[in-house]
Amino acid sequence: MVKTKTVTIIELAVSAAVFAAGLVMTVAAKSAIRQHGENKKRKRRSRLSLALTVMAAWFFIGTLIAAYSGKTKGMEVEFSLFSERVELFGVTFARTSVLMWILTAIILLLCLIFRLFLFPRFDPDHPKGFQNIMELAVEAMDRFTCGTVGEYGEQLSPYMFSLGVFMIASAFSELFGQRPPTSDLVVTLSMGLITFVLINYYGLRKKGLGGRIKALSNPTPIILPMKILSDVAIPISLACRLFGNMIGGMIVMDLLKSVLGGYAAGIPAVAGLYFNLFHPIIQAYIFIILSLTFINEAIE
C-alpha cells in the first residue's frame, strides 16, 4: 500500500511538472510566432508542446481518478445476451422493450409537435432554415426508396425514414447509460419480421400468389423448398447482423473503460462519437438498403 501511494505521488508530481513545462513551451512558442511570424519549425514546436501539455494533463487526471475512485485496469466485461427484466404493474418486461416504448413515444411526440406547430408555418414557395433541412431529408429518402423499389418507393419511404430515426435514437440512449434497444436480439428480430412481412406483402401484391410461387420456383421447381427456406432466413439474418454489430459496439466501449481504468477519462467520450453516432447511422443505412433490396427482389 505504501509503495502504491508512493508511486501515485511520483506519477502525479512528474505529470504536473511535464504539464507545467509543456504549458510554458506552448506559451513561448505562441509568443515567438506572434513576434517573428509563423514558419514550419515554430509551427511544429507549437503543436508538439501543445500535445505534450494535453497528454500530461490527461495522465494527471487519470492518475487522480484511479487513486481516489479505486478504478484499476483489467479485462473485465460483463455481458448478457438478453436484457435484464423490470416489473411494471405486476408484469415483467425487458428493460430494452420499455426503453423502446419510451423512445417511440418521444419520437411520436416530436412528430406531433412538428406537424401541429412547425409544419403550418412552412412556406412552400420560399423554404428556408429548418424547412429546407426537412424537405431535403424527405426528398432524399423518397429518391432512395424509389430508386431501389420503383413504384412502391413512396409507400415505403415513411416507414424506412421512421426506422432510421428509431435506430439512431436507440443508439443515442447509450449516452445516458442505457442499453440500446437495437442491442437486444428480440427487438432486432421484431424489426426483421416486419421486413419479412413487407417482402411477402409486396411480392403477393405485385405478382399474386401464383406469380409469387412461380418466382420462387425459378429456374426450376426443385429449388422451391430452398427458396422458401432462404426467405424465412431473411429476418433471422437481418436481426443477428444488426444485433451483433450493436452489441459489438457496446462491448468495445466497455473494454475501453475496463482496460484503461481511471485513465479512461475522455477517451470513451471520443470513441462514443463513432459508436453512438457514425456507427448507428451506418447500421441503419445497411438495414434499410437490405430490406429494400429484398423487397425489390420479391416484386421483380
N, C-alpha and C positions, 0 to 999 in steps of 0.2 A: 504493500500500500504506500509506504514511504517513497519507494522507487517510482511508483506511478505518479505520485504527486510531484516528485522532483522533475521527472521527465515532462510532465504537463507544464510546470512553471518554466522550464527551459524552452519548450516549444512556444509558449506564449511570449516569452522575452525575445526570442530570436525573430518570430514573425512580426512582433511590434517594431523591432529595430529595422527589419527589412522594409516594413511598411513606411516607416519614417524616412528611411533612406530613399525609397522609391518616390515618395511624395516630394522630397527635396529635389531629386533629379528631374521629376516631371515639371516642377515649377521653374527650375533652372533652364530646362530645355525650351519651355514655352517663352521664357524671358529672352533667351538667345534668338529665338525665331522672330520675336517682335522687334528686337534691336537690329539684327543683322539680316533679316529676311529668311525665307524658307529655302532649304536645299535638301537633297536626298539624305545626307548624313544627319542633319539636325532633325529631319522628319522621322528617320529611323530611330534615332536616340529618344525622341519624344514618345514614340509608340512603345519601345522596349521598357522605358521607365514606367509608363502607364500600366503596361501588362504586369510588371513586377509589383507595382502597388496593389493592383486588383488581386493578384494571386496571394500576396502576403495578407491582405485583408480577409480574403476567403479562408485561408488557413487559420488565421487568428480566431475568426468567428466559429469555424468548425471545431477548433480545439476547445473553446469555451462551451459550446453546446454539448460536445462529447463529455466534458468534465462535469458539468452540472446537471445534465439530463440522464447520464448513465448509459447513453446510447453507444454501443460498440459495433465495430464492423464484423460482419459474418454473413454466411449464406444461409439465411433462414427465411423462408417464404411459406406462408400458409395459403392453401388453395383448395377450394371446394368446387366440384363440378356444377352443383345446383345452388341456388341462392338460399340463404337462411330464411326461416319462416317467421312471420309476425302474426299476432292474433288481433282480429278486428271483429267486434260484435259477436264474440264467441266462436268465430271461424278463423282458421289459419290460412294465410296466403303467403306466397313467395314475396320477399321484400322487393325484388325486381318487378314483379307484377304490380304491386302497389305503386311503385315509382313510375311505372309505365302509365298507369291511370292518371297519376298526378301530372306527368308531363303532357299527356293527351289533353287533360283539362286546361292546362296553361296555354297550350297551343290553340285550342278552340276559343278560349277567352280572348287571346290576342287577335285571332281571326275575326271575332265578333266586334272587337274594338275597331279594328281596321275597316270592316265593312260598314259599321254604323256611323263612325265619326271621321275617318280619314278618306275613305273612298268617295263619299258625296262631295268632297271638296276638290276632287280631281277635275282638271280642265282637259278634255280630250283634244282640244285644238292647240293648247300651249302647255304641254307637260314640262315639269321641272322638279328638281330635288328628288324627294322620296318617290314620287310618281314615276319618274324616269327609271329608278332602280327596280321598282316592282314590275314595270312594263318590260324591262329588259329581261328580268328573271323569268317571267311568264312566257314571253315570246321565245326565249332560248329553250325552255322546256318543251314548248309546243313544236318548235322546229326539230328538236332532238327526237321526240317520240314519233312525229310524223315521218321523219327521215328513216326511222327504224321499222315501224309497223304500218306505214302508209295511211290508209283511210281511217283507221281506228286510233290514230295518234292523238287526236283532240279529246277523245273519250278517256284515254289512259293518262293523259298529261296531268290532270289534277291529282290522281292517286299517286303517281310517281313523284310529283313535286312534294306532296304531303309525306310520302315515305322518306324522301331525302331529308326533309325538315325534322321528322321524328328521329331519324338515326343520328343526326348531328346534335340534336337536343339531348339525346340519350348519352352521347359521349361527353357532353359538357357537364352532365350530372356528376361525373367522376371528379371534377374540380371541387365539388362540395363534399367530397369524401364518401360518395355513394357508389355502389356497384352499378355500372350502366345496364339497363335492361337488355341491350344487344349483346351482353356477355353472358346471358342466360340462354341455354340451349332450348328451353321451352318457348321463349319469346321468338328466337330466330326461326324455330320450326313453324311457329304460327305464321310468320311472315312468308316462309317458303310455301306453306299450304295455300295462302292467298294467291301466290303466283301460280301454283298448280291449278287452282280453280279458274283463274283468268285464262290460262293456256287452253284448257278444255272448253271453257265457255266460248271464247272467240273462235276456236277451232270448229266447234259444232255450229256456231252462228254463221261462219263463213261457208262451210262445206256440208253441213248436215251430218247426221250420224253415219250414213253410208259413205260419204266422202271422207269423213274422219277415219273410218276403219280402212278405207282404200289407201289413204295416205300412209297409215301405219303399216300397211301390208306391202308398200312399195320398197324394193322392186319385186319381191316375191312373198307370198303369204307365209312362208316358212319363218320369216323373221318377225311376224306379228307378236308372238309372246315376248321376244326380246325388246321390241319397240315399246310395248306396254310396260315392261319392267324398267326400261330406260326412262319413260315418262314418270313412273312412280318414284324413281330415284332422284328426280329433279329437286323436289322440296327438301329432301334429306341432304343432298349435295349443297344446295344454297345455304341451308341452316348451319351445317357443320363448317362450311368455309367461313361464313360471317362470324360464327361463334369462336372459331379457332383464332381468327385474326384479332378480334376484340379482346378475348381473354389473354392472348399473347401480349398485347399492349399493356394490360394490367400487370401481368407477371414481370415484364421488363421494368416497369415503374417501381414495383415492389422490390425487385432485385437491386435497383439503383439505391433505393433508400436503405436496404439491408446491408449491402456491401460497403457503402460509404459511411454508414453510421451517422455520427454528428457532422461529418464533412459533406453531407448531402445538401447542406444549405445552398439554395439557389439552383443547383444542378437539375433536380427533378422538375423544377418550375420551367426551365428551358426545354427539357425533354418533353414536358407536358404540352408545349406548344405544338409539337408534332403529333403525339399520341392522342391529344384531345381536340385537335383542330384539323391538321392536314390528313392524318391517318383516317379519321372517320369520314372525311369528305371523299377520300379515295375509295373506301369501302362502300359508301353509299352509291357512288358512281358505278362501281363494279356490280353491285347487287341490282341496280336499276337496269344497266345495259344487258346483264344476263337475263333478267326477267323479260325485257322487251325482245331480246333475241329468241328466246324460247317461244314467246307468243307469236313472233313473226314466222317461225318455222311451222307452227301449227296452222297458220292461215295461208301459207304459200301453196 
